[in-house]
């Protein structure tokens, strides 16, 4: 028999350090298109590599507006439950898992980031270690799962519409030990980033969306990044269980956004810059800053452009990130 060893996501058990993961497949969504007054269904999968059952453990699932680092606000809790994760039979090559279905009606149309995390309520017997999540870096923590993939489907071309597609997100610092941070933004190249792209389409919901459009991955013609003018600061009281959702600040313009809106909402005195190298951001603990990425679609038809944003502390430690898939409009003529 072996100690319980609970974790989220395929390939997330084993020797560390784990690579940052923004699309953990432990969080399953039935739809990536959130509409008003429509319930989204999904599941959370927790695996156990050990042969002993875990002690009763506390599992939580939260939502957030698109953000690099996750503010786990009590008012944005989708569900919480206490359960054990069954142990894996000796010799079984597939780890046993607990599957928890969930459903939720999000407050507005748009895109959302999800965080699942698990914490053993007690120490397992037999000298085993009590496992709990690490808030310092949810993307690399095996007891946390981030699912921060956004799919932007462009409307059909109309009256010579331009090729620019944009997405707004929050660059957030939830780390108490750092203020100097930076973003690394790059488009995934199907020749160099094949493994990352294969991991994306191994998620059934993403595969259904992209395969139905008959697209192939390609690099965009250009990729730019800019700071928006909106900022908020999450305070201690915003995380309290009694804090109503209406009392928590939100940045107004996030998610899919057109080129004219980006131009209007850029921080005064700034402009979109080519996304290369480090984009430095001094952020207080709990500070969120509106940020925009914009691509220019390639001339090819039936393609998808994938942009990965990685948020790092000054020492290079990954503190968060997100992935956005841009699907340009189909050319009917």
Helices and strands as residue ranges (DSSP letters): E 6-7, E 27-29, E 40-48, E 57-65, G 74-76, E 77-83, E 96-104, E 112-120, G 138-140, E 144-147, E 149-153, E 164-173, E 180-187, H 194-201, H 204-213, E 216-217, E 222-233, G 236-239, G 245-247, E 255-257, H 259-265, E 273-274, E 278-282, E 287-296, E 303-313, E 318-327
